[in-house]
C-alpha cells in the first residue's frame, strides 16, 4: 500500500511538473508574438494626418497626450471633452471632441495630484491600429508629446531600451480621421 502511494505521488508530481513546464513554454511562445519596439517610436494619429514621436514607457501605467484648451462639456446627456492637438512638426492644429471615458487622478512627483480627462484615441504604432485610452494634459514642457504606458502596450509590445525608431507607422487609412 505504501509503495502504491509512493508511485501515485511520483506520478502526480511528474504531472504537476509537466503542467508547469507547459505553462512556461506557452508564455514563452506568447512572448515571441510580441513586437519589439524602441523606447521612442513614431506614431500616427487622426488617421495618419498627424505624426509624432511617442515615448514608450513601461514604468508608466497610463498614456498621456499633449493637449491644450481642454474643456469638458455635455452633449445629449453624455460627458465629452473638447481639446486641441498640435502636430509638433508642422504645427498644424486640430480641435477634437471625444466622449469622456473617465477622469483619472495622477499623483505628481511632488505628491500633489491632478485630475485629468481620459479619452479613447485610435493610434497607429508599427502596422497596428489600436484604440488606446489617453489622459489629456499640456505636455509642451516634455520632449515627446505622447507617452504610451503599459496599458496601451500590454499584450502587444516589448520595449528595447537601447533602440529608437525601429518601425514606421504603416496602417491603412480607416476614413475616420480621429
ChimeraX attribute file (.defattr): number of C-alpha atoms within 10 A of each C-alpha:
attribute: neighborCount
match mode: 1-to-1
recipient: residues
	/A:1	6
	/A:2	7
	/A:3	8
	/A:4	9
	/A:5	10
	/A:6	11
	/A:7	12
	/A:8	12
	/A:9	12
	/A:10	12
	/A:11	12
	/A:12	12
	/A:13	12
	/A:14	12
	/A:15	12
	/A:16	12
	/A:17	12
	/A:18	12
	/A:19	12
	/A:20	12
	/A:21	12
	/A:22	12
	/A:23	12
	/A:24	12
	/A:25	12
	/A:26	12
	/A:27	11
	/A:28	11
	/A:29	11
	/A:30	12
	/A:31	14
	/A:32	11
	/A:33	12
	/A:34	15
	/A:35	15
	/A:36	15
	/A:37	22
	/A:38	20
	/A:39	20
	/A:40	24
	/A:41	20
	/A:42	20
	/A:43	23
	/A:44	22
	/A:45	20
	/A:46	19
	/A:47	19
	/A:48	19
	/A:49	13
	/A:50	22
	/A:51	19
	/A:52	17
	/A:53	18
	/A:54	22
	/A:55	22
	/A:56	27
	/A:57	19
	/A:58	19
	/A:59	9
	/A:60	13
	/A:61	12
	/A:62	21
	/A:63	22
	/A:64	23
	/A:65	22
	/A:66	23
	/A:67	21
	/A:68	17
	/A:69	13
	/A:70	19
	/A:71	12
	/A:72	15
	/A:73	14
	/A:74	11
	/A:75	9
	/A:76	6
	/A:77	7
	/A:78	9
	/A:79	14
	/A:80	20
	/A:81	21
	/A:82	17
	/A:83	18
	/A:84	16
	/A:85	22
	/A:86	18
	/A:87	16
	/A:88	16
	/A:89	10
	/A:90	9
	/A:91	10
	/A:92	11
	/A:93	12
	/A:94	15
	/A:95	13
	/A:96	14
	/A:97	17
	/A:98	16
	/A:99	18
	/A:100	19
	/A:101	16
	/A:102	14
	/A:103	14
	/A:104	16
	/A:105	12
	/A:106	14
	/A:107	11
	/A:108	9
	/A:109	7
	/A:110	6
	/A:111	7
	/A:112	9
	/A:113	12
	/A:114	12
	/A:115	13
	/A:116	17
	/A:117	21
	/A:118	25
	/A:119	22
	/A:120	17
	/A:121	16
	/A:122	18
	/A:123	22
	/A:124	23
	/A:125	22
	/A:126	19
	/A:127	12
	/A:128	13
	/A:129	20
	/A:130	16
	/A:131	13
	/A:132	19
	/A:133	21
	/A:134	26
	/A:135	26
	/A:136	25
	/A:137	20
	/A:138	15
	/A:139	16
	/A:140	13
	/A:141	8
	/A:142	10
	/A:143	10
	/A:144	17
	/A:145	22
	/A:146	23
	/A:147	23
	/A:148	24
	/A:149	21
	/A:150	18
	/A:151	15
	/A:152	21
	/A:153	22
	/A:154	11
	/A:155	13
	/A:156	16
	/A:157	19
	/A:158	20
	/A:159	18
	/A:160	14
	/A:161	12
	/A:162	9
	/A:163	13
	/A:164	16
	/A:165	15
	/A:166	14
	/A:167	17
	/A:168	14
	/A:169	19
	/A:170	15
	/A:171	17
	/A:172	12
	/A:173	13
	/A:174	11
	/A:175	9
	/A:176	8
	/A:177	12
	/A:178	18
